[in-house]
Amino acid sequence: MKLLTRRAFGLLLLTLLLIVGVFTFTVRYAVNASDWAQHATNKHLFSEGRLKAAGVIYDRNGKILLRTVDGVPKYHENKTVRRALLHAAGDYYGNIATSVQVVYGDRLSGWDPVNGAYRFNNSNFGSDITLTLDAELCAEAYNAMNGRKGTVGVYNYKTGEIICMVSLPSYDPENPPDVSAEPEKYEGVYINRLLSAAYTPGSVFKLVTAAAAIDRIENAGTMVYKCEGRRLVNGVEVTCPDVHGTVTLQEALARSCNTAFAEISLELGGDVLQRYAEKAGFNASLEVSGIKTAEGKVTISDAKGGDLAWAGIGQYSNTANPLNFMAYMGAIANDGVRITPILVRDPGLASIFPGDRAQKKRILSRETAEALGEMMRNNVIGAYGEGSYKGLELCAKSGTAEVGGGRKPHAWFVGYLNREDCPLAFVVVVENGGSGSKVAGAVAGKVLKAAVKKMTAE
C-alpha cells in the first residue's frame, strides 16, 4: 500500500511538472517566439546571417521603398527619398525601433505564431505592406527642412492617413555613416521625432488654453486684456516680445500675447487647464498602426502663480509629442472629432493591429472647434501673412518655445487647411530654429503647397 501511495505521489508530481513546463513554454513562446523566429540562425528565413527574402514595403502610389533579395536590401532609387523615408521604412540593421521593418518584421519576413514560416505567392517568404505615405511629398519635406533637426508631419484628418512623415537627422540607408564618429551631427538619428519625441510646445499650447477659455470664461470672445509687455505674478515675471496694449482673446492669440494668456490661465486655474490638456491628448499615447507615440506631459493641476501663468503659455514643464498635437489640429478642423492617424494602408492588418483602423473620438465641442478655427484663420490673415500661403485656406498657430541653456528656441508651426478637397492637418518642429512663424512656417508652406498640388491633380 505504501509503495502504491509513493508511486501515485510520484506520478502526480511528474504530471504537475509537465503542466508547469507546458505552461512555461506556452508563455515564453507567446512572448519570445517572434524573436526566436527572427534570429539570424533560423535557416528557414536567413542564410549566413542575412534575410533570404521578404515582403516589399511600398508607398501609397506603389513606389518601392524597400525590398530584400538574397539578403541584400534594395531601397528607392532616389537618395533624397531614401533619406526622407529612413525612419518609416527602417534601416537594414533594425536600429529604428518604430520603423515598419521592425514593427512588422514578422509579416515582412513571413512568420506567424500559428503557421510558422510561410511563403507568399509560393515564392518569397513574407507579405508586402503598403504605407499611407507619399514618397515624393516626404522628399519635399526633407528638402524644406534643409538639414535642420526636427520633424514634419501631414495627415488627412478625415481618413487618418499620414501622407508625410519626416524626421531629421537622417542618412542614406544604402550608405550608412559611422554615427559614433559624428555624435553631434547624428544626435538621436534612430529616433522618429514625429512619433517618439516630446518638445516644449511654447505658444502652440495657447490653443489648449484658448479652448478652455472659450468654454469656461463667460463672454470670453468680448473680454479685453491689457498688455504692457511684462507682468509680475507673485514675484515671477511674465514677458511679451512687444507691448500689445488692449487685446481681445482673438487678438491675443494672433499676436501670441503672453501676459494676456497668463491672466487667462490664472482665471481658469490649474485643474481646468490640466483637464483640457488631457482632452487634447497630453499625458497619453496614441497608437499609430501598432506603434505607440511618446506622451506629451502636462502636470499643472497644483501649479500656482507664475508657474501656472507660464504653463498656460506653453512653457513651465509642458512637453508635447508632435504627432499627438497634429491629431489635435485635425480635431479642430474636423468639428472637434479626432481621427487617430494611421500609417499602414493594408486593411488586412486591422485584425492584427487594431490601431490600423482610423478611430474617432470627440475631444472638443463643435462650437469650440469652430471658434478656435476662426481664430487660427485670423492668425494667418492678420499676423503671418496670407500671401505666403495663398490658396491654402490655412488656419494655423506658431510657437517659439524657449528651451534654455543659451540655445535658440524650438520653432513650431501647426494647423490645417480649411478645404474640402484637401483635408490636411500638419505639424512642423525645427529644433533650435528660432521664430516659429518664419522658420517652421516657411517649411510648412512649401510642403502644404506640394501636397495640395498632388491631391488636386489626382
C-alpha positions, 0 to 999 in steps of 0.5 A: 500500500505504501509503495502504491501511495509513493508511486501515485505521489510520484506520478502526480508530481511528474504530471504537475511538472509537465503542466508547469513546463507546458505552461512555461513554454506556452508563455515564453513562446507567446512572448519570445517566439517572434524573436526566436523566429527572427534570429539570424540562425533560423535557416528557414528565413536567413542564410549566413546571417542575412534575410533570404527574402521578404515582403516589399514595403511600398508607398501609397502610389506603389513606389518601392521603398524597400525590398530584400533579395538574397539578403541584400536590401534594395531601397528607392532609387532616389537618395533624397527619398531614401533619406526622407523615408529612413525612419518609416521604412527602417534601416537594414540593421533594425536600429529604428525601433518604430520603423515598419521593418521592425514593427512588422518584421514578422509579416515582412519576413513571413512568420506567424505564431500559428503557421510558422514560416510561410511563403507568399505567392509560393515564392518569397517568404513574407507579405508586402505592406503598403504605407499611407505615405507619399514618397515624393511629398516626404522628399519635399519635406526633407528638402524644406527642412534643409538639414535642420533637426526636427520633424514634419508631419501631414495627415488627412484628418478625415481618413487618418492617413499620414501622407508625410512623415519626416524626421531629421537627422537622417542618412542614406540607408544604402550608405550608412555613416559611422554615427559614433564618429559624428555624435553631434551631427547624428544626435538621436538619428534612430529616433522618429521625432514625429512619433517618439519625441516630446518638445516644449510646445511654447505658444502652440499650447495657447490653443489648449488654453484658448479652448478652455477659455472659450468654454469656461470664461463667460463672454470670453470672445468680448473680454479685453486684456491689457498688455504692457509687455511684462507682468509680475505674478507673485514675484515671477515675471511674465514677458511679451516680445512687444507691448500689445496694449488692449487685446481681445482673446482673438487678438491675443492669440494672433499676436501670441500675447503672453501676459494676456494668456497668463491672466487667462490661465490664472482665471481658469486655474490649474485643474481646468487647464490640466483637464483640457490638456488631457482632452487634447491628448497630453499625458497619453499615447496614441497608437499609430498602426501598432506603434505607440507615440511618446506622451506629451506631459502636462502636470499643472493641476497644483501649479500656482502663480507664475508657474501656472501663468507660464504653463498656460503659455506653453512653457513651465514643464509642458512637453508635447509629442508632435504627432499627438498635437497634429491629431489635435489640429485635425480635431479642430478642423474636423468639428472637434472629432479626432481621427487617430492617424494611421500609417499602414494602408493594408486593411488586412492588418486591422485584425492584427493591429487594431490601431490600423483602423482610423478611430474617432473620438470627440475631444472638443465641442463643435462650437469650440472647434469652430471658434478656435478655427476662426481664430487660427484663420485670423492668425494667418490673415492678420499676423503671418501673412496670407500671401505666403500661403495663398490658396491654402485656406490655412488656419494655423498657430506658431510657437517659439518655445524657449528651451534654455541653456543659451540655445535658440528656441524650438520653432513650431508651426501647426494647423490645417487647411480649411478645404474640402478637397484637401483635408490636411492637418500638419505639424512642423518642429525645427529644433533650435530654429528660432521664430516659429512663424518664419522658420517652421512656417516657411517649411510648412508652406512649401510642403502644404503647397506640394501636397495640395498640388498632388491631391488636386491633380489626382 
